């Protein structure tokens, strides 16, 4: 699949933009996917890293809710790398295996708790045409989360959908031995 050169070394970035490279390394320990591609536009890479750092590490959403949503995003976007990075995190955070399996196989959600089913359906409706959430689904998730956390949920979904676009555009594959999505 076509791609562009990876930027993995500081000296590959213009001197006036190296602070962006440094910020990404400081927040993640290294320049990984998709940042080694996005660093062709250092400001974009830095802002993306900042948003995703918030979504992943500082979000007000309970971890299990966030990871369930991220897995649903990864599946809806068919993002192999994102799925590999979050499936085990979701299970470790307390997401029920049957919820992860339903997402993975795009199964019916009737066997899940009403809370998990509503959250997965929220993501599915937002990311599938016509990209609108039904009043019933929105109301169910809003009742559970409240206004502040539903806004947070939408932001996390958007951040990870954007990440999936970058990862898919550059055909970033998961590391060997990580969970794989069925085709």
C-alpha positions as YAML, in Angstrom:
chain: A
units: angstrom
residues:
- id: 1
  name: UNK
  ca: [0.00, 0.00, 0.00]
- id: 2
  name: UNK
  ca: [1.30, 3.50, -0.76]
- id: 3
  name: UNK
  ca: [2.69, 5.51, 2.09]
- id: 4
  name: UNK
  ca: [5.22, 8.23, 2.85]
- id: 5
  name: UNK
  ca: [8.57, 8.25, 4.60]
- id: 6
  name: UNK
  ca: [8.55, 7.78, 8.36]
- id: 7
  name: UNK
  ca: [10.08, 10.55, 10.41]
- id: 8
  name: UNK
  ca: [11.70, 8.80, 13.36]
- id: 9
  name: UNK
  ca: [14.71, 10.98, 14.12]
- id: 10
  name: UNK
  ca: [14.78, 14.51, 15.49]
- id: 11
  name: UNK
  ca: [17.12, 15.74, 12.78]
- id: 12
  name: UNK
  ca: [14.54, 14.83, 10.12]
- id: 13
  name: UNK
  ca: [12.41, 17.74, 11.38]
- id: 14
  name: UNK
  ca: [13.26, 21.36, 10.60]
- id: 15
  name: UNK
  ca: [15.07, 23.02, 13.49]
- id: 16
  name: UNK
  ca: [12.25, 25.50, 14.13]
- id: 17
  name: UNK
  ca: [9.77, 22.60, 14.49]
- id: 18
  name: UNK
  ca: [11.84, 20.27, 16.65]
- id: 19
  name: UNK
  ca: [9.99, 21.37, 19.78]
- id: 20
  name: UNK
  ca: [6.96, 19.54, 18.34]
- id: 21
  name: UNK
  ca: [9.02, 16.39, 17.89]
- id: 22
  name: UNK
  ca: [10.35, 16.78, 21.44]
- id: 23
  name: UNK
  ca: [6.84, 17.19, 22.87]
- id: 24
  name: UNK
  ca: [5.67, 13.98, 21.20]
- id: 25
  name: UNK
  ca: [8.68, 12.06, 22.51]
- id: 26
  name: UNK
  ca: [8.18, 13.53, 26.00]
- id: 27
  name: UNK
  ca: [4.53, 12.47, 26.08]
- id: 28
  name: UNK
  ca: [4.95, 8.99, 24.60]
- id: 29
  name: UNK
  ca: [8.57, 7.99, 25.07]
- id: 30
  name: UNK
  ca: [9.15, 7.71, 21.31]
- id: 31
  name: UNK
  ca: [7.71, 8.73, 17.97]
- id: 32
  name: UNK
  ca: [5.31, 5.97, 17.00]
- id: 33
  name: UNK
  ca: [2.35, 5.56, 14.70]
- id: 34
  name: UNK
  ca: [0.88, 7.72, 13.28]
- id: 35
  name: UNK
  ca: [3.16, 10.52, 14.44]
- id: 36
  name: UNK
  ca: [6.11, 9.40, 12.32]
- id: 37
  name: UNK
  ca: [3.93, 10.21, 9.31]
- id: 38
  name: UNK
  ca: [2.16, 13.25, 10.69]
- id: 39
  name: UNK
  ca: [5.51, 14.87, 11.52]
- id: 40
  name: UNK
  ca: [5.69, 15.89, 7.87]
- id: 41
  name: UNK
  ca: [3.41, 18.62, 9.26]
- id: 42
  name: UNK
  ca: [4.89, 19.08, 12.77]
- id: 43
  name: UNK
  ca: [2.16, 21.41, 14.06]
- id: 44
  name: UNK
  ca: [-0.51, 18.90, 13.04]
- id: 45
  name: UNK
  ca: [1.41, 16.05, 14.67]
- id: 46
  name: UNK
  ca: [1.76, 17.99, 17.92]
- id: 47
  name: UNK
  ca: [-1.88, 19.01, 18.07]
- id: 48
  name: UNK
  ca: [-3.01, 15.48, 17.25]
- id: 49
  name: UNK
  ca: [-0.76, 14.08, 19.98]
- id: 50
  name: UNK
  ca: [-2.14, 16.61, 22.45]
- id: 51
  name: UNK
  ca: [-5.77, 15.73, 21.67]
- id: 52
  name: UNK
  ca: [-5.15, 11.98, 21.76]
- id: 53
  name: UNK
  ca: [-3.10, 12.30, 24.93]
- id: 54
  name: UNK
  ca: [-6.10, 13.93, 26.56]
- id: 55
  name: UNK
  ca: [-8.54, 11.38, 25.14]
- id: 56
  name: UNK
  ca: [-6.46, 8.41, 26.24]
- id: 57
  name: UNK
  ca: [-4.92, 9.49, 29.53]
- id: 58
  name: UNK
  ca: [-6.91, 12.43, 30.93]
- id: 59
  name: UNK
  ca: [-10.49, 11.92, 29.81]
- id: 60
  name: UNK
  ca: [-13.15, 12.25, 32.48]
- id: 61
  name: UNK
  ca: [-14.89, 9.15, 31.12]
- id: 62
  name: UNK
  ca: [-14.56, 6.04, 33.26]
- id: 63
  name: UNK
  ca: [-11.87, 3.86, 31.67]
- id: 64
  name: UNK
  ca: [-14.20, 0.97, 30.86]
- id: 65
  name: UNK
  ca: [-16.66, 3.25, 29.04]
- id: 66
  name: UNK
  ca: [-13.86, 4.96, 27.13]
- id: 67
  name: UNK
  ca: [-12.22, 1.67, 26.10]
- id: 68
  name: UNK
  ca: [-15.55, 0.16, 25.03]
- id: 69
  name: UNK
  ca: [-16.15, 3.22, 22.85]
- id: 70
  name: UNK
  ca: [-12.61, 3.12, 21.43]
- id: 71
  name: UNK
  ca: [-12.99, -0.55, 20.50]
- id: 72
  name: UNK
  ca: [-16.29, 0.25, 18.79]
- id: 73
  name: UNK
  ca: [-14.60, 3.09, 16.87]
- id: 74
  name: UNK
  ca: [-11.69, 0.85, 15.87]
- id: 75
  name: UNK
  ca: [-14.11, -1.77, 14.56]
- id: 76
  name: UNK
  ca: [-16.35, 0.66, 12.72]
- id: 77
  name: UNK
  ca: [-13.30, 2.20, 11.08]
- id: 78
  name: UNK
  ca: [-11.74, -1.26, 10.43]
- id: 79
  name: UNK
  ca: [-8.56, 0.06, 12.03]
- id: 80
  name: UNK
  ca: [-6.32, -2.92, 12.70]
- id: 81
  name: UNK
  ca: [-3.69, -0.99, 14.65]
- id: 82
  name: UNK
  ca: [-6.20, 0.78, 16.90]
- id: 83
  name: UNK
  ca: [-7.99, -2.50, 17.61]
- id: 84
  name: UNK
  ca: [-4.72, -4.21, 18.49]
- id: 85
  name: UNK
  ca: [-3.79, -1.35, 20.81]
- id: 86
  name: UNK
  ca: [-7.10, -1.28, 22.70]
- id: 87
  name: UNK
  ca: [-8.74, -4.71, 22.79]
- id: 88
  name: UNK
  ca: [-6.65, -5.96, 25.72]
- id: 89
  name: UNK
  ca: [-6.90, -2.56, 27.45]
- id: 90
  name: UNK
  ca: [-10.68, -2.78, 27.22]
- id: 91
  name: UNK
  ca: [-10.75, -6.23, 28.79]
- id: 92
  name: UNK
  ca: [-8.29, -5.16, 31.50]
- id: 93
  name: UNK
  ca: [-10.45, -2.14, 32.32]
- id: 94
  name: UNK
  ca: [-13.46, -4.34, 33.04]
- id: 95
  name: UNK
  ca: [-15.25, -4.38, 29.69]
- id: 96
  name: UNK
  ca: [-17.04, -7.70, 29.46]
- id: 97
  name: UNK
  ca: [-15.56, -10.17, 26.95]
- id: 98
  name: UNK
  ca: [-18.97, -10.65, 25.33]
- id: 99
  name: UNK
  ca: [-19.12, -6.91, 24.58]
- id: 100
  name: UNK
  ca: [-15.69, -6.97, 22.95]
- id: 101
  name: UNK
  ca: [-16.67, -10.06, 20.97]
- id: 102
  name: UNK
  ca: [-19.93, -8.47, 19.78]
- id: 103
  name: UNK
  ca: [-17.97, -5.44, 18.57]
- id: 104
  name: UNK
  ca: [-15.27, -7.56, 16.96]
- id: 105
  name: UNK
  ca: [-17.74, -9.65, 14.96]
- id: 106
  name: UNK
  ca: [-20.27, -6.84, 14.41]
- id: 107
  name: UNK
  ca: [-22.82, -9.01, 16.18]
- id: 108
  name: UNK
  ca: [-26.26, -8.10, 17.39]
- id: 109
  name: UNK
  ca: [-26.09, -6.38, 20.78]
- id: 110
  name: UNK
  ca: [-29.08, -8.05, 22.46]
- id: 111
  name: UNK
  ca: [-26.95, -10.25, 24.72]
- id: 112
  name: UNK
  ca: [-25.15, -7.26, 26.25]
- id: 113
  name: UNK
  ca: [-26.16, -5.16, 29.22]
- id: 114
  name: UNK
  ca: [-28.44, -2.31, 28.17]
- id: 115
  name: UNK
  ca: [-25.68, 0.18, 29.09]
- id: 116
  name: UNK
  ca: [-23.03, -1.51, 26.94]
- id: 117
  name: UNK
  ca: [-25.45, -2.06, 24.06]
- id: 118
  name: UNK
  ca: [-26.50, 1.61, 24.07]
- id: 119
  name: UNK
  ca: [-22.90, 2.81, 24.10]
- id: 120
  name: UNK
  ca: [-21.86, 0.55, 21.21]
- id: 121
  name: UNK
  ca: [-24.99, 1.51, 19.29]
- id: 122
  name: UNK
  ca: [-24.19, 5.20, 19.89]
- id: 123
  name: UNK
  ca: [-20.78, 4.73, 18.25]
- id: 124
  name: UNK
  ca: [-22.20, 2.64, 15.41]
- id: 125
  name: UNK
  ca: [-24.89, 5.19, 14.60]
- id: 126
  name: UNK
  ca: [-22.46, 8.09, 14.67]
- id: 127
  name: UNK
  ca: [-19.90, 6.39, 12.41]
- id: 128
  name: UNK
  ca: [-22.30, 4.72, 9.96]
- id: 129
  name: UNK
  ca: [-24.37, 6.61, 7.38]
- id: 130
  name: UNK
  ca: [-26.29, 8.82, 7.93]
- id: 131
  name: UNK
  ca: [-23.97, 9.61, 10.88]
- id: 132
  name: UNK
  ca: [-26.79, 10.62, 13.24]
- id: 133
  name: UNK
  ca: [-27.74, 9.22, 16.62]
- id: 134
  name: UNK
  ca: [-31.37, 8.31, 17.20]
- id: 135
  name: UNK
  ca: [-33.25, 10.09, 19.95]
- id: 136
  name: UNK
  ca: [-33.71, 6.83, 21.84]
- id: 137
  name: UNK
  ca: [-30.01, 5.91, 21.77]
- id: 138
  name: UNK
  ca: [-28.89, 9.44, 22.60]
- id: 139
  name: UNK
  ca: [-31.37, 9.61, 25.47]
- id: 140
  name: UNK
  ca: [-30.26, 6.29, 26.93]
- id: 141
  name: UNK
  ca: [-26.58, 7.24, 26.88]
- id: 142
  name: UNK
  ca: [-27.32, 10.77, 28.13]
- id: 143
  name: UNK
  ca: [-29.29, 9.38, 31.07]
- id: 144
  name: UNK
  ca: [-26.33, 7.21, 32.00]
- id: 145
  name: UNK
  ca: [-23.56, 9.78, 31.47]
- id: 146
  name: UNK
  ca: [-25.11, 13.23, 31.77]
- id: 147
  name: UNK
  ca: [-24.40, 16.19, 29.54]
- id: 148
  name: UNK
  ca: [-20.72, 16.73, 30.38]
- id: 149
  name: UNK
  ca: [-19.72, 13.10, 29.85]
- id: 150
  name: UNK
  ca: [-21.77, 12.68, 26.68]
- id: 151
  name: UNK
  ca: [-19.86, 15.66, 25.27]
- id: 152
  name: UNK
  ca: [-16.64, 13.96, 26.41]
- id: 153
  name: UNK
  ca: [-17.75, 10.71, 24.76]
- id: 154
  name: UNK
  ca: [-18.40, 12.44, 21.44]
- id: 155
  name: UNK
  ca: [-14.95, 14.06, 21.65]
- id: 156
  name: UNK
  ca: [-13.25, 10.73, 22.35]
- id: 157
  name: UNK
  ca: [-15.11, 9.07, 19.48]
- id: 158
  name: UNK
  ca: [-14.06, 11.89, 17.15]
- id: 159
  name: UNK
  ca: [-10.44, 11.78, 18.30]
- id: 160
  name: UNK
  ca: [-10.15, 8.04, 17.76]
- id: 161
  name: UNK
  ca: [-12.03, 8.15, 14.44]
- id: 162
  name: UNK
  ca: [-9.50, 10.74, 13.29]
- id: 163
  name: UNK
  ca: [-6.65, 8.58, 14.52]
- id: 164
  name: UNK
  ca: [-8.11, 5.62, 12.64]
- id: 165
  name: UNK
  ca: [-8.17, 7.70, 9.45]
- id: 166
  name: UNK
  ca: [-4.46, 8.46, 9.82]
- id: 167
  name: UNK
  ca: [-3.55, 4.87, 10.67]
- id: 168
  name: UNK
  ca: [-5.62, 3.48, 7.79]
- id: 169
  name: UNK
  ca: [-4.39, 6.06, 5.27]
- id: 170
  name: UNK
  ca: [-0.78, 5.07, 5.94]
- id: 171
  name: UNK
  ca: [-1.67, 1.35, 6.26]
- id: 172
  name: UNK
  ca: [-0.17, 1.05, 9.74]
- id: 173
  name: UNK
  ca: [-0.29, -2.62, 10.74]
- id: 174
  name: UNK
  ca: [-0.43, -3.93, 14.30]
- id: 175
  name: UNK
  ca: [2.69, -5.46, 15.81]
- id: 176
  name: UNK
  ca: [3.05, -9.24, 15.52]
- id: 177
  name: UNK
  ca: [1.20, -11.17, 18.19]
- id: 178
  name: UNK
  ca: [-1.39, -8.45, 18.88]
- id: 179
  name: UNK
  ca: [-5.16, -9.00, 18.52]
- id: 180
  name: UNK
  ca: [-6.33, -8.96, 14.92]
- id: 181
  name: UNK
  ca: [-9.73, -8.00, 13.52]
- id: 182
  name: UNK
  ca: [-11.53, -10.53, 11.36]
- id: 183
  name: UNK
  ca: [-12.00, -9.42, 7.78]
...
